Amino acid sequence: MPMEHAGLLQRGKFDPALPASLFLHLAIIVILLAFLPDVQPVHAPPEDSVDVEVVTPPPTAVPSPPPAVQPLQDRRDDNANAAAEEASAQSQTASREPLPSLPVVPKPVIPGPPQLTQANELFSAKTLASPRSRQALKMLATLSGGERNLQLCNLEALEQINRSRPGSKADLVAPYAMKPERVSGSSVEVEGGAFRSKRNWFSIRFHCEVDPAGKAVTAFAYAIGDAIPKDLWQEHNLVAEDGEDDQ
């Protein structure tokens, strides 16, 4: 406001030109505003925008727990059980399979004592009837029972040996040499006898039957064995006595 107007107001006087001046100023202002260029409102510069993408993180893998470590003894037990089961299965399978036929192995044949040979001809009666057997007859007359039967059988044994083995010159029979003889009634059984031939000893087995009167042999079977080793002679009372020249 002009100073003069102010002074008029201060003095309490009304200036009639004041309204016209105010109107004029307002008009000028309106005209100026009409001719001013459009002024765009000033906006704050946009901030650099960054596209933000919300990324959902992948699900976190839960780590699997480490395998439990089996104690050594348990593993051994498991291995033993597995081996036992496998062996049992194999055994059952094998039991169902037909077993191969095994070759039959013959048992070794242990040779037994030789079979007795039955004498087809008896000679003791003829020998005793000879004049050269007078001494033998006298000796037999002094014997009785089983002892007489045994001596008759010994005489028959010597005759059978000398006739089956010409040149053997058997001169003595020891029916008890290796095993005791058995005399039962008119039967005589010799399993471990021996006879002397040319100052050597050989084994013999025989079975002899004598008549009830004890005077003659009625049946005789025998088997001649191997030579008896000399280191056994003394043990069995076998001696090479001097007798007739049998060389």
C-alpha positions in Angstrom: 0.0 0.0 0.0 1.4 3.5 -0.9 2.6 5.4 2.0 0.2 8.2 1.3 -2.7 5.9 1.5 -1.3 4.6 4.7 -1.0 8.1 6.0 -4.5 8.9 5.1 -5.8 5.9 6.9 -3.8 6.8 9.8 -5.2 10.2 9.8 -8.8 8.8 9.7 -9.7 10.2 6.3 -11.2 8.2 3.4 -9.6 8.5 0.1 -12.1 8.0 -2.8 -9.4 6.9 -5.2 -8.5 3.9 -3.0 -11.1 1.5 -4.3 -10.2 2.3 -7.9 -6.6 1.7 -7.2 -7.3 -1.6 -5.7 -9.5 -2.6 -8.6 -6.8 -1.6 -11.0 -4.2 -3.7 -9.3 -6.4 -6.7 -9.2 -7.2 -6.4 -12.9 -3.5 -6.3 -13.7 -2.9 -9.3 -11.7 -5.6 -11.3 -13.4 -4.3 -10.3 -16.9 -0.8 -11.4 -16.0 -2.1 -14.6 -14.7 -4.1 -15.2 -17.8 -1.0 -14.8 -20.1 1.4 -16.9 -18.0 2.2 -20.3 -19.5 0.7 -23.4 -18.0 2.9 -24.4 -15.2 2.9 -28.1 -14.6 3.0 -29.0 -11.1 6.5 -29.8 -10.0 6.7 -33.4 -8.9 9.6 -34.9 -7.1 11.8 -36.9 -9.5 10.9 -40.6 -9.3 13.4 -42.7 -7.5 15.1 -45.4 -9.4 12.9 -48.4 -8.9 14.3 -51.9 -8.6 12.1 -54.8 -9.5 12.1 -57.0 -6.5 11.2 -60.6 -7.0 10.3 -62.5 -4.0 12.1 -65.8 -4.4 10.9 -68.6 -2.2 13.9 -70.5 -0.9 13.9 -74.2 -1.8 13.0 -76.6 1.0 16.1 -77.4 3.0 16.9 -81.1 2.6 16.9 -82.7 6.0 20.2 -84.6 6.1 19.6 -88.3 6.7 21.1 -89.7 9.8 24.3 -91.7 9.2 23.9 -95.4 9.2 24.2 -97.0 12.6 27.4 -98.7 13.1 26.8 -102.3 14.1 29.0 -103.6 16.8 31.7 -106.0 15.7 30.4 -108.9 17.8 26.9 -108.4 16.4 28.3 -108.5 12.8 30.2 -111.7 13.7 27.0 -113.2 15.1 25.0 -112.2 12.0 27.7 -113.6 9.7 27.7 -116.8 11.8 23.9 -117.0 11.6 24.0 -116.4 7.9 26.6 -119.1 7.4 24.6 -121.5 9.5 21.5 -120.8 7.5 23.3 -121.2 4.2 24.9 -124.5 5.4 21.4 -125.7 6.6 19.9 -124.8 3.2 22.8 -126.6 1.4 22.3 -129.6 3.7 18.6 -129.8 3.0 19.3 -129.4 -0.8 21.9 -132.2 -0.6 19.5 -134.4 1.4 16.9 -134.0 -1.3 19.4 -134.9 -4.1 19.9 -138.6 -4.7 23.2 -139.8 -3.3 25.6 -141.3 -5.9 26.0 -144.9 -5.5 29.4 -145.8 -4.1 31.3 -148.7 -5.3 31.1 -151.7 -3.1 34.6 -152.3 -1.6 35.0 -155.9 -0.8 36.1 -156.6 2.7 39.6 -158.0 2.9 39.6 -161.7 3.2 41.6 -162.9 6.1 42.9 -166.3 5.4 41.8 -168.8 8.0 43.3 -172.1 8.8 43.4 -174.5 5.9 40.4 -176.9 5.5 40.9 -180.4 6.8 41.4 -183.0 4.2 39.5 -186.3 4.9 41.8 -189.3 4.7 40.5 -191.9 2.2 42.6 -194.7 3.8 43.6 -195.3 7.4 47.0 -196.9 8.3 47.3 -197.1 12.1 45.9 -200.6 12.4 48.2 -201.9 9.7 51.2 -200.2 11.4 50.4 -201.7 14.8 50.1 -205.2 13.2 53.6 -205.0 11.9 56.3 -206.9 13.9 58.2 -203.7 14.1 55.4 -202.1 16.2 55.7 -204.6 19.1 57.1 -201.9 21.4 54.3 -199.5 20.5 51.7 -202.1 21.2 53.2 -202.8 24.6 53.1 -199.0 25.4 49.5 -198.7 24.3 48.5 -201.6 26.5 49.5 -199.6 29.5 47.2 -196.7 28.6 43.5 -196.4 28.8 40.7 -194.0 28.0 41.5 -190.7 26.4 45.3 -191.0 26.5 45.1 -194.3 24.5 42.9 -192.6 21.9 45.2 -189.7 21.7 48.3 -191.9 21.0 46.4 -193.9 18.4 45.5 -190.6 16.6 49.1 -189.4 16.8 50.2 -192.7 15.1 47.6 -192.2 12.4 48.8 -188.6 11.9 52.5 -189.7 11.3 51.3 -192.3 8.8 49.2 -189.8 6.8 52.0 -187.2 6.8 54.7 -189.6 5.5 52.4 -191.0 2.8 51.1 -187.6 1.6 54.7 -186.2 1.6 57.1 -188.9 0.6 60.6 -188.3 2.0 59.4 -186.1 4.9 60.3 -188.8 7.5 58.1 -187.4 10.2 59.0 -189.1 13.5 57.2 -187.3 16.3 53.8 -185.5 16.8 53.2 -183.0 19.7 49.4 -182.5 19.7 49.6 -179.9 22.5 52.5 -177.8 21.0 50.7 -174.5 20.2 47.3 -175.1 21.8 45.9 -177.8 24.1 44.2 -180.7 22.4 40.6 -181.7 23.2 39.7 -185.3 23.9 36.0 -186.2 24.3 35.0 -189.8 24.5 36.2 -191.4 21.2 36.9 -188.0 19.5 40.2 -186.2 19.5 40.5 -182.6 18.2 43.9 -181.0 17.7 44.0 -177.3 16.6 47.6 -176.4 17.5 49.7 -179.5 17.0 53.2 -179.8 15.6 55.2 -182.6 14.0 59.0 -183.1 13.6 60.5 -183.8 10.2 64.3 -183.8 9.5 64.9 -181.9 12.8 62.4 -179.2 11.9 58.9 -178.5 13.2 55.7 -177.9 11.3 52.2 -177.1 12.4 49.3 -179.5 12.0 45.6 -179.7 12.7 43.5 -182.9 12.7 40.3 -184.5 13.8 40.3 -188.2 14.8 37.7 -190.7 15.7 38.5 -194.0 17.5 36.4 -197.2 17.9 34.7 -197.7 21.3 37.2 -200.4 22.2 40.1 -197.9 21.7 42.0 -200.3 19.3 41.7 -198.6 15.9 41.1 -195.2 14.2 37.8 -195.1 12.3 38.0 -191.6 10.8 40.8 -189.0 10.3 41.0 -185.5 8.7 44.0 -183.3 8.7 45.7 -180.1 7.4 49.5 -179.6 7.3 50.7 -176.0 8.0 53.9 -174.0 7.7 57.2 -174.5 9.4 57.3 -173.2 13.0 60.1 -170.6 13.5 63.0 -171.8 15.6 62.8 -168.9 18.0 59.4 -170.4 19.1 60.6 -173.9 19.7 61.9 -173.5 23.3 58.7 -171.6 24.3 56.6 -174.6 23.1 59.0 -177.4 24.3 59.9 -178.4 20.7 63.4 -179.9 20.5 65.4 -181.4 17.6 66.2 -184.7 19.4 68.6 -187.2 18.0 67.0 -190.2 16.5 67.3 -192.1 13.4 69.4 -190.6 10.6 66.9 -188.6 8.7 69.3 -186.7 6.5 
